Amino acid sequence: MPKETRYDVLIAGQGAAAYAAALYAARYQIKPVVAGEEFGGETAIGGQIENYPGFVDIDGFDLMTRFRDQAIKYEVPIITENVVDVRKDGSEFVSELGDGSRIRSIAVILAIGRERRKLGLPNEKEWMGRGVSYCSTCDAPLYRNKKAVAVVGGGNSAVEGAILLSKYAKDVYIVHRKDEFTRPDPINVTVMNDQKNLHQVTGTEIVELLGTDEKGLTGIRLSKSFGGKETIDVDGIFIEIGADPRVEIPKRLGVILNSETDEVHVDRVMKTNVPGLFAAGDLTDGSGSLKQTVTAAAQGAIAALSAYQYVSEHRSRKGTVAASSRH
Ligand SMILES: Cc1cc2nc3c(=O)[nH]c(=O)nc-3n(C[C@H](O)[C@H](O)[C@H](O)COP(=O)(O)OP(=O)(O)OC[C@H]3O[C@@H](n4cnc5c(N)ncnc54)[C@H](O)[C@@H]3O)c2cc1C
C-alpha cells in the first residue's frame, strides 16, 4: 500500500502562483502542502525581473527564493516530486506523486503553468536568460539601445513582441517560416509594416543559434539569405511560437477548458467547474493574455482564499453529518 499523507489543500507547482497560494493558505490556517519537482517555475529561469512591484530590478531566481522562504516561514511542507495524477475519492481528492506516494486532501490548487514551445536547437536551453527569451513583454526593456534582436514566430504575440522591441533595440528582425503574416490581427500587421527598424524575414527558419557558453547568444543562422547574408548578429532572440498549458491532469478530472486558448477555465475566484479544485497562474485563463509573475501570484492568493472557504464549508458539512449521526 503506497504511503498516504493527509493535508487540507495540495498545491501543485513550485512557481509564483503556487508559492503565493501556499503563503495565503498557511495564513488562513488551513494545512497546505506544496508538491513540484522543479523549483521556481518560469520566473526563476527568466533572468532579470524589472516589473514585479516592490523590486526595481531583481534576479528571477532570487525573487522565487524569497517566495519560497516566506512559505517556509509558515512551515509549509515542500515535496520535490511532481503530481502525476489527481482523482476524486468521494468528497476528497487523492493525488499521486512521482515517487508513488499519495496525498489525500479536501481541496487542490493546480498551479502547474504551461510549456513554452521550443525551436529545439542546440544551446537554446543553455542560453535561456543569456540572449534567449520566450517573453518579449517581460524582457524587451533589457534590450534598450542594443544593436539588434530577432523575434521568431508569425502570430499575434510574435508581431506584438517585435513592435514592442522596435521601441528599444536599434534593429529588429522578425523571422517567420511562412511567406506572409496571415494569423495576427490586421491592425498589428499594419503597425508592424510602419516600423522602419523592423525587418520582416519571411519564408525563412532559424537553423542555428550562434554564440559561446561564455557570452551566450551572439547571432542566428538562417535557412536562406536575407540582405545577402545567411547569419545576422543579434544580442537576443525572442521565441514567440506559443505555449501549451499543462492540462493533462485537469482534463482527466473533467475540468472545462477555455475553448479558444485551451487554458483551464476559472471564474473570478479561481474556481474550476470541479468542486474543491482551484487553479491559478499561467495554466488558467484568469488574467487573459497577460501572463506575468504578478498576475500568477495574485491568482495564487485568490485561489487560497477560495480553498480556505471550501475547506471550512467541507469541515462544517462533515461536522453536521457527524453530529446528526450521533443522535
Ligand atoms: C524567459 C521568461 C522571462 C520572463 N520574464 C518575466 C518578467 O520579467 N516579469 C514577469 O512578470 N513575468 C515574466 N515571465 C513570465 C512569468 O515567469 C510567468 O508568468 C510566471 O512564472 C507564471 O507563474 P506560474 O506559477 O503560473 O507558472 P510557472 O512559473 O510556469 O510555474 C509552474 C510550476 O509548476 C511545476 N510543474 C509542472 N508540472 C507539474 C506537475 N505535474 N506537478 C507539480 N508541479 C508541476 C513547474 O515545474 C513549475 O515549478 C517570464 C517568462 C519567461 C519564460
The ligand as an SDF file (V2000), in Angstrom:
LIG
                    3D

 53 58  0  0  0  0  0  0  0  0999 V2000
   12.0750   33.9090  -20.3170 C   0  0  0  0  0  0  0  0  0  0  0  0
   10.9420   34.4420  -19.4940 C   0  0  0  0  0  0  0  0  0  0  0  0
   11.0610   35.6820  -18.9080 C   0  0  0  0  0  0  0  0  0  0  0  0
   10.0230   36.1670  -18.1350 C   0  0  0  0  0  0  0  0  0  0  0  0
   10.1670   37.4060  -17.5720 N   0  0  0  0  0  0  0  0  0  0  0  0
    9.1650   37.9050  -16.8300 C   0  0  0  0  0  0  0  0  0  0  0  0
    9.2930   39.2030  -16.2540 C   0  0  0  0  0  0  0  0  0  0  0  0
   10.2980   39.9010  -16.4530 O   0  0  0  0  0  0  0  0  0  0  0  0
    8.2600   39.6460  -15.4930 N   0  0  0  0  0  0  0  0  0  0  0  0
    7.1410   38.9140  -15.2710 C   0  0  0  0  0  0  0  0  0  0  0  0
    6.2610   39.3610  -14.5190 O   0  0  0  0  0  0  0  0  0  0  0  0
    6.9830   37.7090  -15.8290 N   0  0  0  0  0  0  0  0  0  0  0  0
    7.9570   37.1840  -16.5960 C   0  0  0  0  0  0  0  0  0  0  0  0
    7.7980   35.9700  -17.2090 N   0  0  0  0  0  0  0  0  0  0  0  0
    6.5080   35.2840  -17.0680 C   0  0  0  0  0  0  0  0  0  0  0  0
    6.4170   34.6330  -15.6860 C   0  0  0  0  0  0  0  0  0  0  0  0
    7.6250   33.9360  -15.4200 O   0  0  0  0  0  0  0  0  0  0  0  0
    5.2120   33.7000  -15.6250 C   0  0  0  0  0  0  0  0  0  0  0  0
    4.0470   34.4270  -15.9350 O   0  0  0  0  0  0  0  0  0  0  0  0
    5.0750   33.0830  -14.2360 C   0  0  0  0  0  0  0  0  0  0  0  0
    6.2240   32.3180  -13.9380 O   0  0  0  0  0  0  0  0  0  0  0  0
    3.8420   32.2010  -14.1320 C   0  0  0  0  0  0  0  0  0  0  0  0
    3.8420   31.5980  -12.8630 O   0  0  0  0  0  0  0  0  0  0  0  0
    3.0700   30.2220  -12.6110 P   0  0  0  0  0  0  0  0  0  0  0  0
    3.3170   29.8910  -11.1820 O   0  0  0  0  0  0  0  0  0  0  0  0
    1.6940   30.3120  -13.0950 O   0  0  0  0  0  0  0  0  0  0  0  0
    3.7740   29.1630  -13.5620 O   0  0  0  0  0  0  0  0  0  0  0  0
    5.2840   28.6960  -13.6550 P   0  0  0  0  0  0  0  0  0  0  0  0
    6.2200   29.7470  -13.2260 O   0  0  0  0  0  0  0  0  0  0  0  0
    5.4260   28.1410  -15.0320 O   0  0  0  0  0  0  0  0  0  0  0  0
    5.3810   27.5180  -12.6020 O   0  0  0  0  0  0  0  0  0  0  0  0
    4.7920   26.2820  -12.8270 C   0  0  0  0  0  0  0  0  0  0  0  0
    5.3840   25.2910  -11.8470 C   0  0  0  0  0  0  0  0  0  0  0  0
    4.6950   24.0460  -11.9330 O   0  0  0  0  0  0  0  0  0  0  0  0
    5.6440   22.9950  -11.9890 C   0  0  0  0  0  0  0  0  0  0  0  0
    5.0150   21.8140  -12.5660 N   0  0  0  0  0  0  0  0  0  0  0  0
    4.7910   21.4770  -13.8560 C   0  0  0  0  0  0  0  0  0  0  0  0
    4.1390   20.2970  -13.9330 N   0  0  0  0  0  0  0  0  0  0  0  0
    3.9290   19.8910  -12.6570 C   0  0  0  0  0  0  0  0  0  0  0  0
    3.3050   18.7540  -12.0730 C   0  0  0  0  0  0  0  0  0  0  0  0
    2.7400   17.8000  -12.8080 N   0  0  0  0  0  0  0  0  0  0  0  0
    3.2940   18.6650  -10.7280 N   0  0  0  0  0  0  0  0  0  0  0  0
    3.8330   19.6130   -9.9410 C   0  0  0  0  0  0  0  0  0  0  0  0
    4.4550   20.7030  -10.4490 N   0  0  0  0  0  0  0  0  0  0  0  0
    4.4830   20.8480  -11.7900 C   0  0  0  0  0  0  0  0  0  0  0  0
    6.7880   23.5940  -12.7900 C   0  0  0  0  0  0  0  0  0  0  0  0
    7.9780   22.8460  -12.6250 O   0  0  0  0  0  0  0  0  0  0  0  0
    6.8450   24.9660  -12.1100 C   0  0  0  0  0  0  0  0  0  0  0  0
    7.5300   24.8900  -10.9010 O   0  0  0  0  0  0  0  0  0  0  0  0
    8.8380   35.4170  -17.9580 C   0  0  0  0  0  0  0  0  0  0  0  0
    8.7220   34.1600  -18.5510 C   0  0  0  0  0  0  0  0  0  0  0  0
    9.7570   33.6760  -19.3030 C   0  0  0  0  0  0  0  0  0  0  0  0
    9.6400   32.3130  -19.9270 C   0  0  0  0  0  0  0  0  0  0  0  0
  1  2  1  0
  2  3  1  0
  2 52  2  0
  3  4  2  0
  4  5  1  0
  4 50  1  0
  5  6  2  0
  6  7  1  0
  6 13  1  0
  7  8  2  0
  7  9  1  0
  9 10  1  0
 10 11  2  0
 10 12  1  0
 12 13  2  0
 13 14  1  0
 14 15  1  0
 14 50  1  0
 15 16  1  0
 16 17  1  0
 16 18  1  0
 18 19  1  0
 18 20  1  0
 20 21  1  0
 20 22  1  0
 22 23  1  0
 23 24  1  0
 24 25  2  0
 24 26  1  0
 24 27  1  0
 27 28  1  0
 28 29  2  0
 28 30  1  0
 28 31  1  0
 31 32  1  0
 32 33  1  0
 33 34  1  0
 33 48  1  0
 34 35  1  0
 35 36  1  0
 35 46  1  0
 36 37  1  0
 36 45  1  0
 37 38  2  0
 38 39  1  0
 39 40  1  0
 39 45  2  0
 40 41  1  0
 40 42  2  0
 42 43  1  0
 43 44  2  0
 44 45  1  0
 46 47  1  0
 46 48  1  0
 48 49  1  0
 50 51  2  0
 51 52  1  0
 52 53  1  0
M  END
$$$$
